[in-house]
């Protein structure tokens, strides 16, 4: 949901900037016509021959434009892996949907004792995927036990069912908030 809002806001800001650039380049309504200069000759000479601060402003604006383009390109890339290549053993390969593997690992890890919830994201490349597991633990759970259960049987089951020689994983643990018990 947040990425959708982020992209919509980015598109709106981009459309406004393109419209403003078109107005400036064509010299439309607020700029007194197409052949009227934006700055008078006196103003241009004053700023053009300034002590060097003008070039620093232009350099800062160029860096700002490059950072905005980098941010735009980072918004367009897909962070999740869509499919994993699975060797079927007969010389052919099959494609395992990334969402299916994520859901299977999340369901198995979420069923462990002491785990209130689990989110899984598949990252990396098709030939070498990696998992990012976010565990939400119950207040009484022992983090070492939950982590050992995920690192042991859950990841081993995912690795063997996907036919992968290795499946690196990163686990993030968080304890659910709970109310304090009242003593009477």
N, C-alpha and C positions, 0 to 999 in steps of 0.2 A: 504494500500500500504506500509506504513512504517513498519508494523509488518511483512510483507512478506520479505522485504529487511533485516530486523533485523534477521529473522530466517535463511535466506540464508547466511548472514555474519557469524552468529553463527555456522552454519554447516560447512562452509569453515574453520573457525578458529579451530573447533573441529577436522576436518579431518587432518589439518596440525599438530595439537598437537598429535593426535594418530599416525601419521606417524613418527614424531620425537621421540615419546616414543618407538615405535617399533624398530627404528634404534638404539636407545640407549640400549634397552634390548637385542637385537640380536647381537650387536657389529658389525654391517654391515659396509659398505665401509669406512666412514671417521674415524672409531674407531680402525683400525688395527686388525681386526679379532675378532672372538667370544671369544677367550680365553685370549686375552690381556686385562689387567685391564684398567679401565677408568683413574684411578689415581694411580701413583706409590706408593709404600709402604711408602716412605719418605714423600710424600705429604699427604697421609692419616693420618700418625702419627702427622704431624704438625697441621693439621686442627682438628683432633679428640681430641687432648689434648690441644686445645686452651683454652683461658680464659673464655669461656662461650658464646661468641658471636655467635658461630656456632649453638648452640641450639636456640638462638633467631631468627636466619635466618630460621631454619627449622620450628619453630613455626609460623613465618610470612608467609612462603610458605603454610603451612597447613591452616591457616586462609584464605589466598588467594584462595586456592582450594575450601574450603567450601563456600566462597562467590560466586565463579564462578558456583558451583553446584546449589546454591540457585537461582542465576540469570537464569540459564538454566531451572530450574523447573518453575520459574515464567513466562518464555517465553511460556511454553507449556500449561499453564492453559487458559481457555476461560473466558474472562471478561464479556461477554454478556450472558444473559439468553436466551436460545433457545426456551423455551415454558413455558406457564403459565397454571396451572391446573384450570379449570373452572367447578364449580358445576352446573350441568344441572337441579337440582331440583328433579329428579326422582331416586336419589340414585346412579346415574352414574356420571362420570366425562368426560369432553372433554378437549382436548389440544388446546390452542390458541397459534399460532406461535408468538414468541417474535417480529420478524420483522414486522408482521402485526400490532401489537399494537403500536410499535414505529412509523411506517409510519402514522398510523391514528392520533396519538397524534401530530406528527410533522406537518401533513397537517392542522389539526384544529388550532394549535397554530400559524402556519405560516400565516393563513388567518386573524389573528387578526390585528386590526388597529395599525400601528406603528411598526409592526414586519417585518423586511426585510427577515429574514431566521430563521430556527429552526432545531436543531439536537436533537434527543432523543436517549438515550441508556437505555435499560432495564437491571437492575442489580438484585442481590439478589438470592433467591431460588424460586423454582416453587410454593411453597405454600405461600411465602411472598415476592413478587417482589417489586422493588423500581425503580423509574425513575430518570434519570439524564437528565435535559432539558437545552440546551444551546440556549438562545435566542439572535439573532442579531437584535438590535433595530435601527430604523431610527433615524436620528439626531434630529428630532422634537418630538419624542415619549417621553411620560412620563413613566419612569420605574415602578413607583408604580401602574399605571393603567394596564400596560402590565402584571406585575406580578400578580395582582389581577384577571385579566381575565384568566390567565393560571391556577392559584390556584383554581379558582371558577368553571366556566362552563367546561373548558377543562378537568381538572382532574376528576371532578364529572362524566362527560360523559364517560371517559375512565374506571373509577372504576365501574360504573353501567353496562356498556356493557361487561366488563370482569367478572362481578359477584364477585368482590372482596370486602370484608368488608372494607379494607383500602388500599391505594396505596400511600405510602410516596414518596415525590419527592424532588429533589434538583435542584434549578434553578440557572443558571449562566447567567448573563446579560452582553452584550457587545454592544457598539454603533458602527455602521458602520462609516468608515472614509468618510469624504466628503470635498470637496473643499470649501474654503472660498468664499463668494459672493463678487464680486467687486462692489464698490460704485463709480458711476461716477458723 
